Amino acid sequence: MRSVLDQAARAASGRVIGALAARFRDLDLAEDAFSGACLAAAQTWPRAGEPADPAAWLYRVALRHALDETRRRAVRARVIPDPPAPEPTAEARLAEETAIPDERLRLIFVCCHPAIAPDARAALTLRLVCGLPAAEIAAAFLTPLPTLLQRLTRAKRKIAEAGVPFEVPGPEGWTERLEAVLTTLEIAYAKAHADAAGEGPFAGHAAEVLGLTASLAGMLPNEGEVLGLAALVRYAEARRPARVDACGRMVPLAEQDPALWSRALIAEGDEFLYRAWNLGAGGPRALSAAIHGVWCARPSLADVAPWPEVLRLYDAMLAQRDDAVVRLNRAVALAEVAGPGAALIEVEALAGSRMSDFQPWHAVRADFLRRMGRLEESRAAYDAAIALAPGPAERAWLASRKPQPSRR
């Protein structure tokens, strides 16, 4: 029952918190109410059984918690009589009818309000809307956890003090929030994509980001980075059927059989990327989509892998987004073009960029060391990657690559 509740809570957290925040204009209240609903579920479901619609059950109970807390606050403030429940908006009335409205895009724009510090906008959205634990968000931003928690606290306080409206701004306000919105969707999708088997707690973000990027592309059809991100997630999701082998191990991109990829999603990605290039887009998301597109154009495993073109595109991306993750990905391509020795130098130069908690860094370094015959160092690096708790498919792949000690 605990696993059922955990799964339901992860799947519903963003929508429930988004709906409650939109109704009560209070992010802390929404989070506390959802936590109360989860506690009630842990006490009730083992006796009464799992409800037919767990997400709707959690929403209704969280709503009661929020209403009760609103009344308690009124009593503490000595407001007599107790105030009535907030007048429901059109969105709240929809919530009453459907139990769980999809408020995610609305709340994403709220949390990316320009009144909130730029370094906190995407982090707050990932926490509230996507339900990512603070530790996962800190790792995604390569930021110490205490620093991330401080940013989240300040951002929520800013929303409360500034009276930030819980509504999607008009078109005139979209552009100033767009970078944070796109960063949020990128990281949410990255968490889903990191799980090759699609069975982890964040797997559902993949389908949601597909839908949200389509919505954004409709809202902003002339924004190259929006179109680039829409293309990127479609290319990446197109390859999902080939990402795990019959033994449950992750299959690296260069070893995937293109015959298993979804041609329909690739065609959608091609269309979005074509539109982006026609606008003259050359930002990091459009370039990242182009890298994925180069791979998705590979007809079969018999065709030569497009490493030189991938490396060229990563070189272009560094001019747009020079960060540790881009450099790590570029090193993978460099190893195929110039050899693992040259690439290892690039990877080890990143060691001071908070890479010790970044599982892909250890995995890439382990592979280069293995290919160079430095087996003892490679084993230690694989152990470090495995210790950072990747998904089952990734763990199985790492274990299969780890060199075994020689028997004497």
N, C-alpha and C positions, 0 to 999 in steps of 0.2 A: 504493500500500500504506500510506503514511503516513496518508492521510485515512481509510482503513478502520480502522487502529489507533486514531487519534484518536477516531473515532466510537465504537468499541467501548469504549475506556477511559472516555470520558465517561459512556456508558450504564451501565457496570458498576461504576464507582468506588464509589458509595454502598453498593451491595449487598455488594461484596467487602470493603470496609473494615469495614462493619457486621458481617458474618459473622466476620471475623478478630478484630475487637475483642471481640465477644461470646465468642469461644472462648479468646483469650489474655489478656483483661483488660488490654490495653495498646494505647492509641490510636496512639502513635508507632510501635510495632512493626507495627501493621496498615497504617499509611500507608507505611512504608518497604518492607514486603513487597509492597504493590501497586505501588509505583514499580519495584521489582526485576522484577516480572512484566511490566510495560510495557516495560522495557529488554530483557528476554529476548524479548518478542514482536517488538520492532523488529529484533532480530538474527535471529530464526528465521523469521518469517512470509514475508519476501521470498524465502527459499530454499525453504521447505517448502510455502508457500501458506497462505492464511487457513484456520483451523480451521472446522469445521462450526458450532461453538458458541463464538464468541470469548470471551464472558463466562465460560463454564465453564472454558475454557483458562486465562484470566487468574486465575480463582479457584484452580485446582489448582496453578499455578505459584507464586502468591502464598502459598498454604498451605505449600508446600515451603520457600520462602524464610523464612517465619515459624518453621517447625520448625527449620530450620538455624540461624537466629539465636538461637533459644532454647537450642539445644545449645552454640553458641559462648559465649553468656553464662555458661552453667553451667561450661564449661571455664575461662573467665577467672576465675570465682569459685572455681575449684579445688574444685568439687564433683565427687567421683568416687564411683561411676560417673555418667555423664551421666544426668540425670533422664529418665524416659519422657515421651512426649508427654502433654499434659494430658488427663485423662479426659474423653472427649467428653460433652457434655450432649445432651439430646434434640434441641436445635436444631442442634448440631454433627453429630449422626447424620443429621439431615435434610439437612444440607449435603453429607455424604458421598454421599447417595443422589441428590440433585437438582443437585449441583454449586454452585448459587447459590441459597441461601435468601433470602427477603425479610425482612431484619432491620431494615428502616428505621424502622418505628414504634417498635420496641424501642430502637434507638439514639437516636432523637429524644428519648425520655423520659429516657434515660441522660444525654445531653448537656444536658438542661434540668434537671438535678438542682439542688435548692436550695443545695447546697454550693458551686456555681459562681456567681460574681458575676452578677447579673442582666443586666448589659450585655454579657456574653460568651456567655450560654446559646444564644441563637438563632444568633449568629455561628458558634460552634463547630459547631453542628448543620448549618448551611448548608455549612460547609467539608467536614465529614467525611461526612455522610449524603447531601447533594445534590451534592457535588463542585464547588461553585462556587469559582472562583479567589478568593483573598483580595482582589484589587483589585475584583472585582465586588461582594463583600460590603461592602467599605468604601464603595463608591459607593451601595449600597442604604441604608446607615445614615447616609450623608452624614458619614462619619468619615475622618480622615486614615489612609492605609494603615499607616504605622508604629504608630499607636495600635491599629489593629485587630489587627495581628500580635502586639503585646504582649499583648492580651487573649486571643488564641487560645493563646499559649504558657502564660500563667498558668492558663487553664482546663484544659488538658491536664495540667499539673503537679498541679493541685488534684485531678483525678480519680485520678491515680496515687497521690498521697499520702494521700488520704482513703479509698482503697479503695472508691470508689463502685461499688455492685453493678450489673452489666450485666443488668438485668432491668426489665421494666415494673412499676412499683410497683402495689400494690393500690389499689382505688378511693379509699381514704383519702388517698393521696398524689398523686392526679391533679390536684386543683384548684390546688395550689401550683406546679405545673409548667405549667399550661395556657396561661398568657399567652405564655410563651416558645415553646411548641409551636405555637400559632396564628401567632405572628409568623414562625416558621420556614416554615410552610406558605404563609403569605401571600407572603413574599418569593420562595420557590421558584416559586410559581405566577406571580408578577409577571414573573420572568425568562422564563418560557415565553410568557406573554401578550404581552410586549414584542416578540416575534418573530411578526408577523402571518402570515407564510407558513408558520410551523411547521416550518422547515427548519434552524434553528440548533442549536447544541450543547445547549441546555437545553430543547428542544421536548418531550422525553419527560417532563419534570416535570408537564406539564398532565394527562396521563392518570393519573400517579401521585398527584397531589394530589386528583384526583377520587376515587380509591379511598381514600386516607387520610382525607379528610374524611368519607366515608361511614362508615368504621370508627370514627372519633371520635364521629360522631353516634350510632352504636350504643352506644358506651361511655358517652356523656354526653348522653342524650336530653333532659335538662332544662337544658342550658347554651345560652342564647340566642346567645352569640358563636360557639359551635361550629356551630350550625344556620345562623347568618348566613353564616359562611365557606363552608359547604357550598352554600348557595344562591348566593353570589357566584360561585364558580368554575363552577357549572353555567350560570348566565346568561351569563358571559363566554365559556365554551366553546361555548355554543349559537350564538353569533354568528360563530364562526370561518369557516364556509363563505362568509361575505360580506365577509371582511376584506381580501381581495386581489382586484383587478380582472383583466381578461383580459390586461393588459399587465404584470402582476406588481407593480403599485403597491398600497400600503396604501390602504384605503378608510376614511376617518374614520367614527366611529359614526353621526353624524347623516346621513351619505350612504349608509349600508348599506341594502340591500333586505331588509326583514323577511321577505319570502317565502322567502329562502334560509336563514333561521335554523332551528335544530333545535327543533322544537316539543316533542319528547320531553324534551330537557334543560331547556327552559324550564318544562315541567310539574314536573319534579323540583325545580327551583329554587323554583317557587311553593310547593310542598309544604313544603320546608325553611323558607322565609321565613314562611309561615303559622304553622308551629309555633313559630318564634322569637317572632313578635308575640304569639301566644297566651300565651307565658310572660312577656310584658311587657318583652321585650328592647328596649333602646334604645342599645346600645353601638355603637362605631364600625364593627364588621364587619356588624352587622345593618343599620345605616344605609347602609353602602356597598352591601350587597346590595339594599336598597330602591331605591337609585339605579339599579342595573343592572336591577332589576325594572321600574321605570318605563319604561326604554328598551325592554325586551323586551315590554312591553304595547302598544307602538306597532304598529298593524295593518299600515300600509303607508307607503311614502315620501310618499304624498300627504297623510298626516296631519301636522298641525303637530308639530314637535319639542317635547318636554316640558321646555324649558329652565327656565321659572319653577319648576316642581316640583323639578327637579334642583337649582337654586340654593337653594331652601328646605331641601332635605335636606342640602346641604353646610353651610348655616348651622347646622343642628342638629348636624352632625358636629363642627364646630369646638368645640362645647361639650364634646365627648368626647375629641377628638384634635386639638389645635391644633398642627399641625406644618407644615413648608414644603410637603410634598407635597399635603396636603389643601388648603392655601391656593392652590397652583398649579392644582389641579383645579377648585376653586371659581371661580377667575378665568376659566377657559374658559366656564363657565356664565354668569358675570357679563357677559362680553363680548357674549353673545347677548341678554341682557336689558337691559343698560344701555349697551352699546357698547364698542368696543375701547379707547377712551381711558381710561375708568374702570378697566377691567381691567388695562391696562398699568401704571397706578400701583401696583396691588396686586402685580403680577409683579415690577416693578423694586424694590419694597420688600423682596423676598426675596433680593436680590443678595448679601447678606452671609451667607447660610445655606448656604455651600458649594455654591451652585448652578452654579459655573463648570464643574464636571465632570458636571453632571446634564443629559443630552441633552434631556429633555422641556422643561426650563426655556427653553433656547435656542429650541426649536421653537415653543413657545407665544408667546414674545416676538417671534420673527420674524414669526409670523402676524399678531399685533396691529399691529406696525409696518407690515406690508404693507397691511393694511386701512386704516391711517391715512394712507397715501401717503408714508410715510417710507422710500422704497425703498432708498436706499443703506444705511441702518442695518439694514433688513430683510435685504438680501443678506448683510451681515456676520454677522447672527445665524443665518441659514440655513447659512452656511459653518461657523460654530461648531458647529451641531447635527450637520452631516454629518461634521465632523472627529472627532466622538466615536464613530464607527464603529457606527451603527445597522445593523440587518439590511437585506438587499437590498430588501425591499418598502418599508421605512421610508425608506431612502435614495432610492429612486426617487420616492416621494411628496414628500419634501422638495425634491428637485431640480426636480420639476414645479411646485412652489409658489414657488420662488425667483424673484423678479423679475429680468428680464433688463435689462442696461444699455441705456439708450436709444441709438439710432444717430443720429448727427448728420451 
